[in-house]
Amino acid sequence: MAFERVASTTSGGTTSYLGSSGSDSIAGVLAETSNVYINGRAGADSNALPNISGHFTNFTLKGGQGKDDLTFLNSTSGLKSSFVNLNKGDDNAAFNHIASSTVLGGQGNDTFSSGMISKSSTLNGNKGNDVIDITGLSASSFYGGQGND
């Protein structure tokens, strides 16, 4: 199934993408690069945005329950001033660049990969046996959390 898009009713407001109780997918291109709320709810969800360039600013992404995949890998893309919580499930998250953001794994055996993490960002695997692969860290923090990371 696809995420349901709920457009903002005000200029500069937040556009929401809401998942169902099953597996949902956003692939390819979003119309927005700022002020976006994505909630996968239950099910194994996929948010694959590998071909979008530019920075995603003021995003809130919640994986919900289930095995979720989140991908922001274009060589010119980055997540800026945003909040990500993958929640329950064995989740995968891949980023090119994270700046001024918080990324949380939640419960489960999560896998994170990222290029540079900068500008007071935090990545925390939380509960579970997590894998964290970072190629650069500047003025930021990462934590494995509880479990064998």
Accessible surface in RSA format (square Angstrom, percent):
REM  Atomic radii and reference values for relative SASA: ProtOr
REM  Chains: A
REM  Algorithm: Lee & Richards
REM  Probe-radius: 1.40
REM  Slices: 20
REM RES _ NUM      All-atoms   Total-Side   Main-Chain    Non-polar    All polar
REM                ABS   REL    ABS   REL    ABS   REL    ABS   REL    ABS   REL
RES MET A   1   161.68  83.7 109.85  72.7  51.83 123.4 105.48  89.7  56.20  74.5
RES ALA A   2    77.66  71.4  57.71  89.1  19.95  45.4  58.62  82.5  19.05  50.5
RES PHE A   3    17.41   8.7   0.95   0.6  16.46  42.8   0.95   0.6  16.46  47.1
RES GLU A   4   109.43  62.8 101.45  76.8   7.98  19.0  42.04  81.3  67.39  55.0
RES ARG A   5   117.68  49.4  91.13  46.5  26.55  63.2  41.82  57.2  75.86  46.0
RES VAL A   6    66.44  43.7  62.02  56.1   4.42  10.6  65.15  56.6   1.29   3.5
RES ALA A   7    53.02  48.7  38.55  59.5  14.47  32.9  38.59  54.3  14.43  38.2
RES SER A   8    37.53  31.7  10.82  14.4  26.71  61.5  13.10  27.9  24.43  34.2
RES THR A   9   139.22  99.0  98.66 100.0  40.56  96.7  82.03 110.2  57.19  86.5
RES THR A  10    92.35  65.7  79.18  80.3  13.17  31.4  73.51  98.7  18.84  28.5
RES SER A  11   125.41 106.0  82.52 110.1  42.89  98.8  56.54 120.4  68.87  96.5
RES GLY A  12    64.67  79.7   0.00   N/A  64.67  79.7  37.45 102.8  27.22  61.0
RES GLY A  13    24.13  29.8   0.00   N/A  24.13  29.8  15.53  42.6   8.60  19.3
RES THR A  14    72.76  51.7  56.31  57.1  16.45  39.2  27.54  37.0  45.22  68.4
RES THR A  15     9.53   6.8   9.53   9.7   0.00   0.0   0.00   0.0   9.53  14.4
RES SER A  16    23.03  19.5  23.01  30.7   0.02   0.0   3.11   6.6  19.93  27.9
RES TYR A  17    15.84   7.4  15.84   9.0   0.00   0.0  12.81   9.6   3.02   3.7
RES LEU A  18    37.56  20.9  34.34  24.6   3.22   8.1  34.34  24.1   3.22   8.7
RES GLY A  19     2.53   3.1   0.00   N/A   2.53   3.1   0.49   1.3   2.04   4.6
RES SER A  20    30.35  25.6  21.71  29.0   8.64  19.9  29.62  63.1   0.73   1.0
RES SER A  21    98.04  82.8  77.20 103.0  20.84  48.0  43.57  92.8  54.47  76.3
RES GLY A  22    28.89  35.6   0.00   N/A  28.89  35.6  27.72  76.1   1.17   2.6
RES SER A  23    64.62  54.6  54.03  72.1  10.59  24.4  33.08  70.4  31.54  44.2
RES ASP A  24     3.68   2.6   0.00   0.0   3.68   8.7   1.30   3.1   2.38   2.4
RES SER A  25    53.60  45.3  44.54  59.4   9.07  20.9  31.86  67.8  21.75  30.5
RES ILE A  26    15.71   8.9  11.69   8.7   4.02   9.7  15.71  11.3   0.00   0.0
RES ALA A  27    75.93  69.8  47.72  73.6  28.21  64.2  47.72  67.2  28.21  74.7
RES GLY A  28    23.61  29.1   0.00   N/A  23.61  29.1  21.60  59.3   2.00   4.5
RES VAL A  29   117.48  77.3  91.60  82.9  25.87  62.3  91.60  79.6  25.87  70.2
RES LEU A  30    11.50   6.4   2.84   2.0   8.66  21.8   3.91   2.7   7.59  20.4
RES ALA A  31    88.96  81.8  43.67  67.4  45.29 103.0  53.75  75.7  35.21  93.3
RES GLU A  32    27.16  15.6  21.98  16.6   5.18  12.3  26.44  51.1   0.72   0.6
RES THR A  33    65.44  46.5  60.80  61.6   4.64  11.1  29.33  39.4  36.11  54.6
RES SER A  34    47.75  40.4  41.98  56.0   5.78  13.3  14.65  31.2  33.11  46.4
RES ASN A  35    40.82  28.1  39.65  38.3   1.17   2.8   3.68   8.9  37.14  35.9
RES VAL A  36     1.51   1.0   0.00   0.0   1.51   3.7   0.00   0.0   1.51   4.1
RES TYR A  37    58.38  27.3  58.38  33.2   0.00   0.0  42.90  32.2  15.48  19.1
RES ILE A  38     0.79   0.4   0.79   0.6   0.00   0.0   0.79   0.6   0.00   0.0
RES ASN A  39    30.03  20.7  30.03  29.0   0.00   0.0   0.00   0.0  30.03  29.0
RES GLY A  40     0.71   0.9   0.00   N/A   0.71   0.9   0.52   1.4   0.20   0.4
RES ARG A  41   111.46  46.8 103.16  52.6   8.30  19.8  39.27  53.7  72.19  43.8
RES ALA A  42    38.45  35.4  35.82  55.3   2.63   6.0  35.92  50.6   2.53   6.7
RES GLY A  43    20.47  25.2   0.00   N/A  20.47  25.2  16.28  44.7   4.19   9.4
RES ALA A  44    48.62  44.7  38.94  60.1   9.68  22.0  39.40  55.5   9.22  24.4
RES ASP A  45     2.51   1.8   0.52   0.5   2.00   4.7   1.26   3.0   1.25   1.2
RES SER A  46    37.03  31.3  36.98  49.3   0.05   0.1  22.87  48.7  14.16  19.8
RES ASN A  47     9.88   6.8   9.79   9.5   0.10   0.2   0.08   0.2   9.80   9.5
RES ALA A  48    27.37  25.2  27.37  42.2   0.00   0.0  27.37  38.5   0.00   0.0
RES LEU A  49     0.03   0.0   0.03   0.0   0.00   0.0   0.03   0.0   0.00   0.0
RES PRO A  50    50.58  36.9  44.67  40.7   5.91  21.5  44.67  36.9   5.91  36.7
RES ASN A  51   112.38  77.5  90.27  87.2  22.11  53.2  22.38  53.9  89.99  87.0
RES ILE A  52    17.89  10.2  14.71  11.0   3.18   7.7  17.89  12.9   0.00   0.0
RES SER A  53    69.07  58.4  54.82  73.2  14.25  32.8  17.87  38.0  51.20  71.7
RES GLY A  54    30.83  38.0   0.00   N/A  30.83  38.0  29.92  82.1   0.91   2.0
RES HIS A  55    89.97  49.2  77.11  53.6  12.86  32.9  49.22  50.7  40.75  47.4
RES PHE A  56     0.82   0.4   0.82   0.5   0.00   0.0   0.82   0.5   0.00   0.0
RES THR A  57    37.27  26.5  37.27  37.8   0.00   0.0  26.03  35.0  11.24  17.0
RES ASN A  58    76.74  52.9  65.42  63.2  11.32  27.3  17.55  42.2  59.19  57.2
RES PHE A  59     1.38   0.7   0.00   0.0   1.38   3.6   0.00   0.0   1.38   4.0
RES THR A  60    41.28  29.4  41.28  41.9   0.00   0.0  12.65  17.0  28.64  43.3
RES LEU A  61     4.76   2.7   4.56   3.3   0.20   0.5   4.63   3.3   0.13   0.3
RES LYS A  62    73.52  35.9  70.70  43.4   2.82   6.7  20.01  18.0  53.51  57.0
RES GLY A  63     5.13   6.3   0.00   N/A   5.13   6.3   3.83  10.5   1.30   2.9
RES GLY A  64    10.28  12.7   0.00   N/A  10.28  12.7  10.28  28.2   0.00   0.0
RES GLN A  65   103.15  57.7 102.59  75.0   0.56   1.3  22.48  47.9  80.67  61.2
RES GLY A  66    26.48  32.7   0.00   N/A  26.48  32.7  22.32  61.3   4.16   9.3
RES LYS A  67   102.08  49.8  96.34  59.1   5.74  13.7  81.42  73.3  20.67  22.0
RES ASP A  68     1.92   1.3   1.92   1.9   0.00   0.0   1.92   4.5   0.00   0.0
RES ASP A  69    51.32  35.9  50.87  50.6   0.45   1.1  15.88  37.4  35.44  35.3
RES LEU A  70     4.26   2.4   2.94   2.1   1.32   3.3   2.94   2.1   1.32   3.6
RES THR A  71    30.90  22.0  30.90  31.3   0.00   0.0  11.97  16.1  18.93  28.6
RES PHE A  72     1.08   0.5   0.96   0.6   0.12   0.3   0.96   0.6   0.12   0.4
RES LEU A  73    89.09  49.6  71.98  51.5  17.11  43.0  72.15  50.7  16.95  45.6
RES ASN A  74    33.87  23.4  28.95  28.0   4.92  11.8   5.00  12.0  28.87  27.9
RES SER A  75    97.52  82.4  72.56  96.8  24.96  57.5  48.71 103.7  48.81  68.4
RES THR A  76    83.86  59.6  68.23  69.2  15.62  37.2  75.22 101.0   8.64  13.1
RES SER A  77     1.37   1.2   0.01   0.0   1.35   3.1   0.01   0.0   1.35   1.9
RES GLY A  78     1.32   1.6   0.00   N/A   1.32   1.6   1.32   3.6   0.00   0.0
RES LEU A  79     1.12   0.6   0.05   0.0   1.08   2.7   0.05   0.0   1.08   2.9
RES LYS A  80    82.72  40.4  82.72  50.8   0.00   0.0  27.97  25.2  54.75  58.3
RES SER A  81    46.96  39.7  33.42  44.6  13.54  31.2  20.85  44.4  26.11  36.6
RES SER A  82    11.02   9.3   0.00   0.0  11.02  25.4   4.65   9.9   6.37   8.9
RES PHE A  83    68.66  34.4  68.24  42.3   0.42   1.1  68.24  41.4   0.42   1.2
RES VAL A  84     0.25   0.2   0.25   0.2   0.00   0.0   0.25   0.2   0.00   0.0
RES ASN A  85    32.44  22.4  32.44  31.3   0.00   0.0   0.06   0.1  32.38  31.3
RES LEU A  86     4.07   2.3   4.07   2.9   0.00   0.0   4.07   2.9   0.00   0.0
RES ASN A  87    44.21  30.5  41.54  40.1   2.68   6.5  11.75  28.3  32.46  31.4
RES LYS A  88   102.20  49.9 102.20  62.7   0.00   0.0  53.05  47.7  49.15  52.4
RES GLY A  89    21.86  27.0   0.00   N/A  21.86  27.0  17.64  48.4   4.22   9.5
RES ASP A  90    69.51  48.7  65.15  64.8   4.36  10.3  16.83  39.6  52.68  52.5
RES ASP A  91     0.64   0.4   0.00   0.0   0.64   1.5   0.00   0.0   0.64   0.6
RES ASN A  92    50.31  34.7  49.96  48.3   0.36   0.9  21.15  50.9  29.16  28.2
RES ALA A  93     3.20   2.9   0.00   0.0   3.20   7.3   0.76   1.1   2.44   6.5
RES ALA A  94    17.92  16.5  17.74  27.4   0.19   0.4  17.74  25.0   0.19   0.5
RES PHE A  95     3.12   1.6   0.64   0.4   2.48   6.5   0.64   0.4   2.48   7.1
RES ASN A  96    44.05  30.4  38.39  37.1   5.66  13.6   2.74   6.6  41.31  39.9
RES HIS A  97    45.84  25.1  45.32  31.5   0.52   1.3  33.82  34.9  12.02  14.0
RES ILE A  98     1.09   0.6   1.09   0.8   0.00   0.0   1.09   0.8   0.00   0.0
RES ALA A  99     4.49   4.1   4.49   6.9   0.00   0.0   4.49   6.3   0.00   0.0
RES SER A 100    47.32  40.0  31.00  41.4  16.32  37.6  21.73  46.3  25.59  35.9
RES SER A 101     4.88   4.1   0.00   0.0   4.88  11.2   3.42   7.3   1.45   2.0
RES THR A 102    46.09  32.8  45.67  46.3   0.41   1.0  16.33  21.9  29.76  45.0
RES VAL A 103     0.22   0.1   0.22   0.2   0.00   0.0   0.22   0.2   0.00   0.0
RES LEU A 104    39.86  22.2  39.86  28.5   0.00   0.0  39.86  28.0   0.00   0.0
RES GLY A 105     0.00   0.0   0.00   N/A   0.00   0.0   0.00   0.0   0.00   0.0
RES GLY A 106    12.32  15.2   0.00   N/A  12.32  15.2  12.32  33.8   0.00   0.0
RES GLN A 107    81.16  45.4  80.04  58.5   1.12   2.7  22.99  48.9  58.17  44.1
RES GLY A 108    19.99  24.7   0.00   N/A  19.99  24.7  16.02  43.9   3.98   8.9
RES ASN A 109    73.22  50.5  65.89  63.7   7.33  17.7  16.05  38.6  57.17  55.3
RES ASP A 110     0.83   0.6   0.00   0.0   0.83   2.0   0.03   0.1   0.80   0.8
RES THR A 111    56.71  40.3  56.13  56.9   0.58   1.4  36.03  48.4  20.68  31.3
RES PHE A 112     0.91   0.5   0.75   0.5   0.16   0.4   0.75   0.5   0.16   0.5
RES SER A 113    42.15  35.6  41.35  55.2   0.80   1.8  26.95  57.4  15.20  21.3
RES SER A 114     7.00   5.9   0.50   0.7   6.51  15.0   3.96   8.4   3.04   4.3
RES GLY A 115    19.14  23.6   0.00   N/A  19.14  23.6  15.88  43.6   3.26   7.3
RES MET A 116    81.87  42.4  77.35  51.2   4.53  10.8  77.42  65.8   4.46   5.9
RES ILE A 117     0.39   0.2   0.39   0.3   0.00   0.0   0.39   0.3   0.00   0.0
RES SER A 118    11.65   9.8  11.65  15.5   0.00   0.0  10.05  21.4   1.59   2.2
RES LYS A 119   125.63  61.3 114.26  70.1  11.37  27.1  74.96  67.5  50.67  54.0
RES SER A 120    93.61  79.1  69.46  92.7  24.15  55.6  39.23  83.5  54.38  76.2
RES SER A 121     1.36   1.2   0.14   0.2   1.22   2.8   0.14   0.3   1.22   1.7
RES THR A 122    42.05  29.9  41.26  41.8   0.79   1.9  17.55  23.6  24.50  37.0
RES LEU A 123     1.44   0.8   1.44   1.0   0.00   0.0   1.44   1.0   0.00   0.0
RES ASN A 124    33.79  23.3  33.79  32.7   0.00   0.0   0.20   0.5  33.59  32.5
RES GLY A 125     0.00   0.0   0.00   N/A   0.00   0.0   0.00   0.0   0.00   0.0
RES ASN A 126    41.83  28.8  38.56  37.3   3.27   7.9  11.20  27.0  30.62  29.6
RES LYS A 127   105.12  51.3 104.63  64.2   0.49   1.2  59.29  53.4  45.83  48.8
RES GLY A 128    21.29  26.3   0.00   N/A  21.29  26.3  16.17  44.4   5.12  11.5
RES ASN A 129    73.68  50.8  67.01  64.8   6.67  16.1  16.06  38.6  57.62  55.7
RES ASP A 130     3.76   2.6   0.00   0.0   3.76   8.9   0.00   0.0   3.76   3.7
RES VAL A 131    88.84  58.5  85.59  77.5   3.25   7.8  88.84  77.2   0.00   0.0
RES ILE A 132    42.36  24.1   9.55   7.1  32.81  79.1   9.55   6.9  32.81  89.0
RES ASP A 133    84.60  59.3  80.33  79.9   4.27  10.1  21.00  49.4  63.60  63.4
RES ILE A 134    38.89  22.1   9.60   7.1  29.29  70.6   9.60   6.9  29.29  79.5
RES THR A 135   117.35  83.5  77.53  78.6  39.82  94.9  74.21  99.7  43.14  65.2
RES GLY A 136    17.01  21.0   0.00   N/A  17.01  21.0  16.60  45.6   0.41   0.9
RES LEU A 137    78.25  43.6  45.18  32.3  33.07  83.1  45.18  31.7  33.07  89.0
RES SER A 138    54.13  45.7  48.75  65.1   5.38  12.4  20.65  44.0  33.48  46.9
RES ALA A 139    83.41  76.7  46.80  72.2  36.61  83.3  66.11  93.1  17.30  45.8
RES SER A 140    22.09  18.7   0.00   0.0  22.09  50.9   4.66   9.9  17.43  24.4
RES SER A 141    41.54  35.1  37.86  50.5   3.69   8.5   9.81  20.9  31.73  44.5
RES PHE A 142    97.02  48.5  80.03  49.6  16.99  44.2  80.03  48.5  16.99  48.6
RES TYR A 143   114.57  53.5 110.11  62.6   4.46  11.6  81.28  61.1  33.29  41.0
RES GLY A 144    21.41  26.4   0.00   N/A  21.41  26.4   8.65  23.7  12.76  28.6
RES GLY A 145    42.56  52.5   0.00   N/A  42.56  52.5  20.44  56.1  22.12  49.5
RES GLN A 146   118.82  66.4 111.44  81.4   7.38  17.6  54.04 115.0  64.77  49.1
RES GLY A 147    50.97  62.9   0.00   N/A  50.97  62.9  22.56  61.9  28.41  63.6
RES ASN A 148   127.65  88.0 112.58 108.8  15.07  36.3  32.80  78.9  94.85  91.7
RES ASP A 149    84.51  59.2  16.21  16.1  68.30 161.5  36.90  86.8  47.62  47.5
END  Absolute sums over single chains surface
CHAIN  1 A     6749.7       5183.5       1566.2       3618.7       3131.0
END  Absolute sums over all chains
TOTAL          6749.7       5183.5       1566.2       3618.7       3131.0
